[in-house]
Structure formats: structure tokens, C-alpha cells
Amino acid sequence: MDSDLCLQLRAALLRHQIPLEPVQAQISCQEHHSLFDRSRLDYLTRILEENDEELLLQLPQQQQTSYQVLLRELTEIVSCCLSPNSCASSSLSMDAASPPHSPSRTSSVSFHSLLMDCARAVAANNSTKVHELVREIRTLASPQSRPVEKAALYFTNALVARLAGCGARMYAAMHQDVTRIQSIAIRMNLPSLRATERFANQMILEACRGAKRVHIVDYGILYGDQWPSLIKALSERAEGPPLFKITGIDFPSLVNLEKTGNRLVDYAESCGMHLEFHSIATAAWESAQPRYHLFSELLFVNCQLRMRHIREDGIIDSPRKLFFEKILSFKPVMFFQSVVHAEMGSPFFIHRFDGAWRSFLARLESFEETMKLGLIDQSQLDFMDKFIEKCAMGAIACDGQNRVERISSYKTWDRLARKGQFGQLPVSKQAFEMVMSVWSGHENFTYGMDENWLLLGWKDVILNALSVWKPIEKLPRFKHQ
């Protein structure tokens, strides 16, 4: 009953959500390609041309991973429970559901209803009901069909994994099911990444006019592909480039930060600019301490779409609370907080499941339309589908320390920032225009403003939220036109 009341409350709150509007300037595919950041593309192309063995976590012949084995095991569990005599001959795969039926196929509302019933059955540990609903959903959906059918299968897989108690194993296996080279390739064109990076880079460029020392602390730097365009712009300043420093922070399991630093240093040298790079490889971002921070430096803190990796366990020593306290101690000129948005922060499983469905379905739809615009190809769409499948598995089948990604609403991050003694800065006109130039091309790309949060959405669903902050004691110092 509590979960049903929670869903009713969520539905009421959604009616009062900030309305999203279509982006006015709709541009063609050719115009989209003309907006690509040449510096960033060149940098990513160099990485792809390195032919680094580290980028290939698995060779093509090794793609039949433990993930696929786990999928078959879970399918056997469902098949045997429903039809004991068919267990030995069952070969139904979660990735090979029945072919789509008539043109008037099941609507997203119907899939949502079936999945919610299935989620309630999982929460009640009613395995018989779960298996019946899983069988029905797989009969209606095809992994090669519409985004809603793909999403239905992904969510079904996650529910079965949760019931079987192997969500953490599934998530870990799915994490290894793609190569890093695919991850780099998709970063070239995805509008959501380009929008958030242009937003931060433009604001930084405006704020550091005339500055002699600039230091950026980047949480979740990964391959560092946000920074070549800023390096290029700083190297071309009329007053000459500043002394530039980047501290890159990320998980040691995700990326070799030494190589990221070397690539950025080499790129800066190619632009006639010196870059000092420091790396901090840690999963505990809340305790990371940049070295050699000088008070004469103009310090910027950046976290683009990676706040979801900061844990929220604990009350007094919550990693999220400590994270904001740590950033406050740096006294940055600006703190860029661009977040993945979804209503998935509830302790109630059913509420989290419902929020995940709404968010991930919208993302799958937007990725498919992005491919139709010619911004990504089929292989890159397949990669993004796998990415969403992995995220759904983590959000639905994993709990406690095993839930690696904890996506929250932008309002949650807003509240944490304000409690952490940060105040919000307005989005500059130039930064807003930069974002709108890439977040366009389809009528369903939408945006909205909530105070100084710039919201990017698909139809009426908020996908990402962009913002910039400053310690309250520094608020009067900088004003943007």
C-alpha cells in the first residue's frame, strides 16, 4: 500500500513539473555535423588510432561472455518453473524473445502496466506470478523492435535477476560486455555529452578572461575529451595562454589516468601551450585531495554526468555530504554540476522501478532518433542500448553497496548543494546558445529552466540538468551578462 501511495504522490508531483518546451532552432543533420568540435574530434580520433590493447577489453571471439551464460541460466529458471517438462529442451534466450506480432502491437502503457505488476510480484517474492508475467512480456516484445519493446525486455531481465539474487553478478558481467573503444566512439557524437561539455567550457572561458593561472579539478575525467576545445581556445587568447593545470579524478577500474594525462599534455603542446596534469585514481571521490593548489589560481571544479557514482549511504558521514564539503574547502570560482536526472532516489523499490522505466524508455527513444538524424550509426546505437540495459540492471536488480549508479533527481542535487553552502549562478547567454545549438534537430528535443537549472529533455521527460555554483561567500564576486 505504501508503494502505491508513493506512486500516486509521484504522479501528482509530475503534474507540477517544470514544463519543457521544444527547442526553437531546428537544424539539419549537415548543420549538426558542422557544429562538431574539431579539437575534440581530433583528440578522440588520435585515441582510436593508438590501437592500444587497453582499449580492447575483449576480442570479438570472446564476446560470448559470462553475461550471456547468466542470461541463459535465468531463462532456464523461468522456463522450468512454468513448464517442468520443457526444461531440458528450452532454448529461449532473454535476447531472443518471440517475434513481434501484429502492427497494432502492445503500447508503452500496456508494457508499463505488466511490468509494474511484475515488479510488485518480485517485491512480494511471488515467483509463480513473476514467471507468468515474464513469459507474457517476452511473448509481446522483441529486442529488434521499438524502444518500448527493448525496454520491456531489459526491465524483465532485471526483475528476474533481482528475484534470483544475481543482480550484482549480472551488472558486473554486463560492464565487461563492451569494449572501451566503443565507449570512445560514441563520445564523438552524442548530443547529451556535447551539450554538457560546451556548457561548462563556455562558462569557464568567460570567467577566466585575463587570468594568469587556471586550475580545473575534474571528477570523472575518463579520457579527458572535454578539454581539448578549451585548451585550443585558451592557447589563442589575445593576452596569451594562462598557466594551465588539470587534476583528473576517476575510478582506477575505468581508465588509465596516466595515459589520459599524457594525451592532454601532448595535445596542449601541439597548441603551443604548457599543461600540468595531476591524477587521482580513487573510487572515494569525497576524500580526493588535489595537490599543489595555489591561492593565486582561478580554480574550477567540474563533474559532468558522473554525480550518480557518488554513494549516498550514511547520514552523518554520507559520501555525498562529504563530497560537497570537500569541494567547498577548495573555494572554487565555479563548480559545474551537470547531472543525469531521474526520479530514482526513493527507498521504495516500486517507486524506483517506475522512475527508472520513465527515464530509460525516454533515453532509448532519443538514441534511436539520434541515429535517424545521422549523428550515430547502428553499432553506436547498439552500444547505447547495452548501456541502458546495464543501467536498468543496476537500478532494479542491485541494492546496497552493489548498486554502483545512484541516479537522483536534479532537485536532490540542488538541495545537497544549497545545504553544502553553495549558491547558484545564472547561465550565461553564450553558454545557453551553445547548448541549444547541439540539443536540437528533432521536435522532441526539449528544454526548460528551473531557477538557474538548464533542463534538457525528450518530450516531457527531463534527461539531464545543467548548473553552475559558487561558495556562498564568493557569490558577489562574479556576474555574468
C-alpha positions as CSV (number, residue, x, y, z in Angstrom):
1,M,0.0,0.0,0.0
2,D,2.9,2.4,0.9
3,S,4.4,1.9,-2.6
4,D,1.1,2.6,-4.3
5,L,0.6,5.8,-2.3
6,C,4.1,6.8,-3.3
7,L,3.3,6.3,-6.9
8,Q,0.2,8.4,-6.6
9,L,2.2,11.1,-5.0
10,R,4.8,10.9,-7.7
11,A,2.1,11.2,-10.4
12,A,0.7,14.3,-8.6
13,L,4.2,15.9,-8.5
14,L,4.8,15.2,-12.2
15,R,1.8,17.3,-13.0
16,H,3.6,20.2,-11.4
17,Q,7.0,19.5,-13.1
18,I,8.7,22.4,-14.8
19,P,7.1,22.3,-18.4
20,L,9.6,21.5,-21.1
21,E,9.4,23.4,-24.5
22,P,10.6,22.3,-27.9
23,V,14.0,23.7,-28.9
24,Q,13.1,26.5,-31.4
25,A,16.1,26.3,-33.7
26,Q,15.7,23.0,-35.5
27,I,18.8,22.3,-37.7
28,S,19.6,19.8,-40.3
29,C,21.9,16.8,-40.0
30,Q,24.5,18.6,-42.1
31,E,24.4,21.7,-39.8
32,H,24.7,19.4,-36.8
33,H,28.0,18.0,-38.2
34,S,29.3,21.5,-38.9
35,L,28.9,22.2,-35.2
36,F,31.2,19.3,-34.1
37,D,34.1,20.5,-32.1
38,R,37.1,19.9,-34.3
39,S,39.6,19.9,-31.4
40,R,37.6,17.3,-29.5
41,L,37.1,15.1,-32.6
42,D,40.8,15.2,-33.5
43,Y,41.7,14.3,-29.9
44,L,39.3,11.3,-29.8
45,T,40.4,10.2,-33.2
46,R,44.0,10.1,-32.0
47,I,43.0,7.8,-29.1
48,L,41.2,5.5,-31.5
49,E,44.2,5.4,-33.8
50,E,46.5,4.4,-30.9
51,N,45.4,0.7,-31.3
52,D,46.0,0.4,-27.6
53,E,45.3,-3.1,-26.3
54,E,43.9,-1.5,-23.1
55,L,41.0,-0.2,-25.2
56,L,40.0,-3.7,-26.2
57,L,38.8,-5.4,-23.1
58,Q,37.6,-8.4,-25.1
59,L,38.3,-9.7,-28.6
60,P,35.3,-10.3,-30.9
61,Q,35.6,-14.1,-30.4
62,Q,35.3,-13.6,-26.6
63,Q,32.1,-11.7,-26.8
64,Q,30.1,-14.8,-25.6
65,T,30.7,-13.6,-22.0
66,S,29.6,-14.8,-18.6
67,Y,26.7,-12.3,-19.1
68,Q,25.2,-14.4,-21.9
69,V,25.7,-17.5,-19.7
70,L,23.9,-15.9,-16.8
71,L,21.0,-14.8,-19.2
72,R,20.6,-18.4,-20.3
73,E,20.6,-19.6,-16.7
74,L,17.9,-17.2,-15.7
75,T,15.8,-18.1,-18.7
76,E,16.1,-21.8,-17.7
77,I,14.8,-20.9,-14.2
78,V,11.7,-19.2,-15.6
79,S,11.1,-21.9,-18.3
80,C,11.4,-24.8,-15.8
81,C,9.1,-23.2,-13.3
82,L,6.4,-22.7,-15.9
83,S,6.8,-26.0,-17.7
84,P,8.9,-28.6,-15.9
85,N,8.8,-31.0,-18.8
86,S,10.3,-28.4,-21.2
87,C,13.4,-27.6,-19.1
88,A,15.8,-29.8,-21.0
89,S,14.7,-28.5,-24.4
90,S,14.2,-24.9,-23.5
91,S,16.4,-22.6,-25.6
92,L,14.6,-19.4,-25.2
93,S,17.1,-16.6,-24.6
94,M,16.4,-13.2,-23.0
95,D,17.9,-11.7,-26.0
96,A,15.7,-13.7,-28.4
97,A,12.1,-13.2,-27.5
98,S,9.2,-14.2,-29.7
99,P,8.9,-12.2,-33.0
100,P,6.7,-9.1,-32.9
101,H,3.1,-9.7,-33.6
102,S,0.5,-7.6,-35.4
103,P,1.1,-3.9,-36.4
104,S,-1.1,-2.8,-33.5
105,R,1.4,-4.1,-31.1
106,T,1.3,-3.6,-27.3
107,S,1.5,0.0,-26.3
108,S,4.0,1.5,-23.8
109,V,1.1,1.9,-21.3
110,S,0.4,-1.9,-21.5
111,F,4.0,-2.8,-21.1
112,H,4.3,-0.4,-18.2
113,S,1.2,-2.0,-16.5
114,L,2.6,-5.5,-17.0
115,L,6.0,-4.6,-15.7
116,M,4.6,-2.8,-12.6
117,D,2.6,-5.9,-11.8
118,C,5.7,-8.0,-12.2
119,A,7.7,-5.6,-10.0
120,R,5.1,-5.9,-7.3
121,A,5.3,-9.7,-7.6
122,V,9.1,-9.6,-7.2
123,A,8.7,-7.3,-4.2
124,A,6.3,-9.8,-2.7
125,N,8.6,-12.7,-3.6
126,N,5.8,-14.3,-5.6
127,S,7.9,-16.3,-8.0
128,T,5.0,-18.0,-9.7
129,K,3.3,-14.7,-10.6
130,V,6.7,-13.3,-11.8
131,H,7.3,-16.2,-14.1
132,E,3.9,-15.9,-15.6
133,L,4.2,-12.2,-16.3
134,V,7.8,-12.6,-17.6
135,R,6.6,-15.2,-20.1
136,E,3.8,-12.9,-21.3
137,I,6.1,-9.9,-21.7
138,R,8.6,-11.9,-23.7
139,T,5.9,-13.1,-26.0
140,L,4.9,-9.5,-26.7
141,A,8.3,-7.9,-27.1
142,S,11.2,-8.2,-29.5
143,P,14.8,-6.9,-28.8
144,Q,15.0,-5.9,-32.5
145,S,11.9,-3.8,-32.4
146,R,10.7,-0.5,-31.0
147,P,12.4,1.2,-28.0
148,V,9.5,0.3,-25.7
149,E,9.9,-3.4,-26.5
150,K,13.6,-3.3,-25.9
151,A,13.0,-1.5,-22.6
152,A,10.4,-4.1,-21.6
153,L,12.9,-6.9,-22.2
154,Y,15.7,-5.1,-20.3
155,F,13.4,-4.5,-17.3
156,T,12.1,-8.1,-17.4
157,N,15.7,-9.3,-17.3
158,A,16.5,-7.1,-14.3
159,L,13.4,-8.3,-12.4
160,V,14.3,-11.9,-13.0
161,A,17.8,-11.2,-11.8
162,R,16.6,-9.5,-8.7
163,L,14.3,-12.4,-7.9
164,A,17.2,-14.9,-8.4
165,G,19.5,-12.8,-6.3
166,C,22.2,-12.4,-9.0
167,G,21.8,-8.8,-9.9
168,A,25.4,-7.8,-8.9
169,R,26.9,-10.6,-11.0
170,M,24.8,-9.7,-14.0
171,Y,25.8,-6.0,-13.7
172,A,29.5,-6.8,-13.4
173,A,29.3,-9.1,-16.4
174,M,27.4,-6.5,-18.5
175,H,30.0,-4.0,-17.6
176,Q,32.6,-6.1,-19.3
177,D,30.4,-6.9,-22.3
178,V,31.6,-3.9,-24.4
179,T,35.0,-2.6,-25.4
180,R,36.3,0.8,-24.4
181,I,36.9,1.6,-28.0
182,Q,33.1,1.6,-28.4
183,S,32.8,3.9,-25.5
184,I,35.2,6.4,-27.1
185,A,33.5,6.2,-30.5
186,I,30.1,7.1,-29.0
187,R,31.5,10.1,-27.2
188,M,32.2,11.8,-30.5
189,N,28.6,12.5,-31.5
190,L,26.2,12.0,-28.6
191,P,24.3,15.3,-28.2
192,S,23.9,15.0,-24.4
193,L,27.7,14.8,-23.9
194,R,28.4,17.6,-26.4
195,A,25.8,19.9,-24.7
196,T,27.1,19.5,-21.1
197,E,30.7,19.9,-22.2
198,R,30.0,23.0,-24.3
199,F,28.1,24.5,-21.4
200,A,31.0,24.2,-18.9
201,N,33.7,25.1,-21.3
202,Q,32.0,28.3,-22.4
203,M,31.3,29.4,-18.8
204,I,35.0,28.7,-17.9
205,L,36.3,30.6,-20.9
206,E,34.2,33.7,-20.0
207,A,35.2,33.5,-16.3
208,C,39.0,33.2,-16.9
209,R,39.5,36.2,-19.2
210,G,42.8,37.8,-18.2
211,A,43.6,35.1,-15.6
212,K,47.2,34.1,-15.5
213,R,46.7,30.8,-13.6
214,V,43.8,28.4,-14.2
215,H,43.3,25.1,-12.4
216,I,40.5,22.6,-13.2
217,V,39.6,19.7,-10.9
218,D,37.6,17.3,-13.0
219,Y,35.7,14.5,-11.2
220,G,35.1,11.7,-13.7
221,I,37.6,12.9,-16.3
222,L,37.7,9.5,-18.0
223,Y,39.5,10.1,-21.4
224,G,39.7,13.9,-20.9
225,D,37.9,14.6,-24.2
226,Q,36.1,17.6,-22.7
227,W,39.3,19.7,-22.5
228,P,40.9,19.9,-26.0
229,S,38.5,22.6,-27.2
230,L,39.1,24.6,-24.0
231,I,42.9,24.2,-24.4
232,K,42.7,25.3,-28.0
233,A,40.6,28.4,-27.1
234,L,42.9,29.4,-24.2
235,S,46.0,29.0,-26.4
236,E,44.5,31.5,-28.9
237,R,43.7,34.2,-26.3
238,A,44.9,37.7,-27.3
239,E,46.7,38.1,-23.9
240,G,48.3,34.7,-24.3
241,P,47.6,31.3,-22.7
242,P,47.5,31.0,-18.9
243,L,49.5,28.6,-16.8
244,F,47.1,25.7,-17.0
245,K,46.7,22.8,-14.7
246,I,44.2,19.9,-14.6
247,T,43.7,17.5,-11.8
248,G,41.9,14.4,-13.2
249,I,39.9,12.2,-10.8
250,D,38.3,8.9,-11.7
251,F,37.9,5.2,-10.8
252,P,41.1,3.2,-11.3
253,S,39.0,0.4,-12.8
254,L,37.6,2.6,-15.6
255,V,40.6,4.3,-17.1
256,N,44.4,4.7,-17.0
257,L,44.7,8.3,-15.8
258,E,48.4,8.4,-16.6
259,K,47.6,7.9,-20.3
260,T,44.8,10.4,-20.1
261,G,47.2,13.0,-18.7
262,N,49.9,12.2,-21.3
263,R,47.4,12.6,-24.1
264,L,46.2,16.0,-22.8
265,V,49.8,17.2,-22.2
266,D,50.7,16.2,-25.8
267,Y,47.6,17.9,-27.2
268,A,48.4,21.1,-25.3
269,E,52.0,21.1,-26.6
270,S,50.6,20.8,-30.1
271,C,48.7,24.0,-29.4
272,G,51.9,25.7,-28.1
273,M,50.6,25.6,-24.6
274,H,52.1,24.1,-21.4
275,L,49.7,21.9,-19.3
276,E,50.4,20.5,-15.9
277,F,48.4,17.3,-15.2
278,H,47.9,15.5,-11.9
279,S,45.9,12.3,-11.5
280,I,44.0,10.9,-8.5
281,A,42.8,7.3,-9.1
282,T,40.2,6.5,-6.4
283,A,36.6,5.4,-6.0
284,A,36.2,7.6,-2.9
285,W,35.8,11.0,-4.6
286,E,34.7,12.6,-1.4
287,S,38.2,12.2,0.1
288,A,40.3,13.1,-3.0
289,Q,42.6,16.0,-2.4
290,P,44.2,17.9,-5.3
291,R,47.8,18.7,-4.9
292,Y,49.6,21.9,-5.4
293,H,46.6,24.1,-5.3
294,L,47.7,27.8,-5.2
295,F,45.6,30.6,-3.9
296,S,46.6,32.6,-7.0
297,E,44.9,30.1,-9.3
298,L,41.5,30.5,-10.7
299,L,40.0,27.2,-9.6
300,F,37.1,25.4,-11.3
301,V,35.5,22.2,-10.2
302,N,33.8,20.1,-12.9
303,C,31.6,17.0,-12.7
304,Q,29.8,16.2,-16.0
305,L,27.0,13.5,-15.7
306,R,29.0,11.5,-13.1
307,M,27.5,12.6,-9.8
308,R,25.4,9.4,-9.9
309,H,28.6,7.4,-9.0
310,I,28.8,9.1,-5.6
311,R,27.3,6.9,-2.9
312,E,24.6,8.2,-0.6
313,D,24.8,5.7,2.2
314,G,25.1,7.0,5.8
315,I,23.7,10.1,7.4
316,I,26.4,11.8,9.3
317,D,29.3,10.7,7.0
318,S,27.3,10.4,3.8
319,P,29.8,10.4,0.9
320,R,27.6,12.9,-1.0
321,K,27.6,15.3,2.0
322,L,31.4,14.9,2.4
323,F,31.8,15.5,-1.4
324,F,30.2,18.9,-1.2
325,E,32.2,19.7,2.0
326,K,35.4,18.8,0.2
327,I,34.6,21.0,-2.8
328,L,33.6,23.9,-0.6
329,S,37.1,23.6,1.1
330,F,38.7,24.2,-2.3
331,K,36.9,27.6,-2.6
332,P,36.4,27.3,-6.3
333,V,35.4,30.2,-8.6
334,M,32.8,27.9,-10.2
335,F,31.5,24.3,-9.6
336,F,29.8,22.7,-12.6
337,Q,27.2,20.2,-11.6
338,S,25.6,18.6,-14.6
339,V,23.6,15.6,-13.6
340,V,21.7,12.6,-15.1
341,H,18.1,13.2,-13.9
342,A,15.5,10.5,-12.9
343,E,13.1,10.0,-10.0
344,M,15.0,7.0,-8.7
345,G,16.1,8.2,-5.2
346,S,13.2,6.6,-3.3
347,P,13.9,3.8,-0.8
348,F,10.7,2.1,-2.1
349,F,11.6,-0.4,-4.8
350,I,8.4,0.1,-6.7
351,H,8.8,3.8,-6.9
352,R,12.4,3.4,-8.1
353,F,11.3,0.9,-10.7
354,D,8.6,3.3,-12.0
355,G,11.1,6.2,-12.2
356,A,13.6,4.0,-14.0
357,W,11.1,3.0,-16.6
358,R,10.1,6.5,-17.4
359,S,13.7,7.7,-17.7
360,F,15.3,4.8,-19.5
361,L,12.5,4.5,-22.1
362,A,12.8,8.1,-23.0
363,R,16.6,7.7,-23.4
364,L,16.2,4.7,-25.7
365,E,13.7,6.7,-27.8
366,S,16.1,9.7,-28.0
367,F,19.0,7.5,-29.0
368,E,17.0,5.9,-31.8
369,E,16.0,9.3,-33.2
370,T,19.6,10.5,-32.8
371,M,20.6,7.6,-35.2
372,K,17.9,8.6,-37.6
373,L,19.4,12.1,-37.7
374,G,22.7,10.6,-38.8
375,L,24.6,11.6,-35.6
376,I,25.3,8.0,-34.6
377,D,25.4,4.7,-36.6
378,Q,23.8,1.4,-35.9
379,S,26.7,0.0,-34.0
380,Q,26.8,3.0,-31.7
381,L,23.0,2.7,-31.2
382,D,23.6,-0.9,-30.2
383,F,26.2,0.3,-27.7
384,M,23.8,2.8,-26.1
385,D,21.1,0.1,-25.9
386,K,23.6,-2.1,-24.0
387,F,24.4,0.9,-21.8
388,I,20.8,1.4,-20.9
389,E,20.3,-2.3,-20.3
390,K,23.2,-2.2,-17.9
391,C,21.9,0.8,-16.1
392,A,18.5,-0.8,-15.7
393,M,20.1,-3.9,-14.3
394,G,22.0,-1.8,-11.7
395,A,19.0,0.3,-10.7
396,I,16.5,-2.6,-10.5
397,A,18.4,-5.8,-9.6
398,C,21.1,-4.4,-7.3
399,D,20.8,-3.0,-3.7
400,G,23.1,-1.7,-1.0
401,Q,26.8,-1.5,-1.9
402,N,26.1,-3.4,-5.1
403,R,24.1,-0.5,-6.6
404,V,27.0,1.3,-8.3
405,E,25.0,4.0,-10.0
406,R,22.5,6.0,-7.9
407,I,20.7,8.3,-10.2
408,S,18.7,11.0,-8.4
409,S,16.5,14.0,-9.4
410,Y,18.2,17.3,-10.1
411,K,16.2,18.7,-7.1
412,T,18.1,16.3,-4.8
413,W,21.4,17.6,-6.0
414,D,20.1,21.2,-5.7
415,R,19.2,20.5,-2.1
416,L,22.6,19.0,-1.4
417,A,24.4,21.9,-3.0
418,R,22.5,24.5,-1.0
419,K,23.0,22.6,2.2
420,G,26.7,22.5,1.4
421,Q,26.8,26.3,1.3
422,F,26.8,26.8,-2.4
423,G,24.7,29.3,-4.3
424,Q,23.6,29.0,-7.9
425,L,25.0,31.3,-10.7
426,P,23.0,32.2,-13.8
427,V,23.6,30.5,-17.1
428,S,25.3,33.0,-19.5
429,K,23.6,33.8,-22.7
430,Q,26.5,32.4,-24.8
431,A,26.6,29.1,-22.8
432,F,22.8,28.8,-23.3
433,E,23.1,29.3,-27.0
434,M,26.0,26.8,-27.2
435,V,23.8,24.1,-25.6
436,M,20.8,24.9,-27.8
437,S,22.9,24.6,-30.9
438,V,23.6,20.9,-30.3
439,W,20.4,20.0,-28.4
440,S,18.2,20.3,-31.5
441,G,17.4,18.6,-34.8
442,H,14.2,16.9,-33.7
443,E,10.9,18.3,-32.4
444,N,11.1,16.0,-29.4
445,F,14.3,17.5,-28.1
446,T,13.0,19.8,-25.3
447,Y,14.4,22.2,-22.7
448,G,13.3,24.2,-19.6
449,M,14.6,26.4,-16.9
450,D,14.0,25.9,-13.2
451,E,15.6,28.9,-11.5
452,N,19.2,28.5,-12.9
453,W,19.0,24.9,-13.8
454,L,19.0,24.3,-17.5
455,L,16.9,21.2,-18.2
456,L,17.3,19.0,-21.3
457,G,14.6,16.6,-22.1
458,W,13.0,14.2,-24.5
459,K,9.3,15.1,-25.0
460,D,8.1,15.7,-21.4
461,V,10.8,13.7,-19.6
462,I,13.8,15.5,-18.2
463,L,17.0,13.6,-19.1
464,N,19.8,15.9,-17.8
465,A,20.1,19.1,-15.8
466,L,23.0,21.6,-16.1
467,S,24.0,24.1,-13.4
468,V,26.9,26.1,-12.1
469,W,27.5,27.0,-8.5
470,K,29.8,29.0,-6.2
471,P,30.5,29.0,-2.5
472,I,28.1,31.5,-1.0
473,E,30.9,33.7,0.4
474,K,32.1,34.2,-3.2
475,L,28.7,34.9,-4.8
476,P,29.1,38.7,-5.2
477,R,32.4,38.4,-6.9
478,F,31.4,37.3,-10.5
479,K,28.5,38.4,-12.5
480,H,27.5,37.1,-16.0
481,Q,25.9,39.1,-18.7
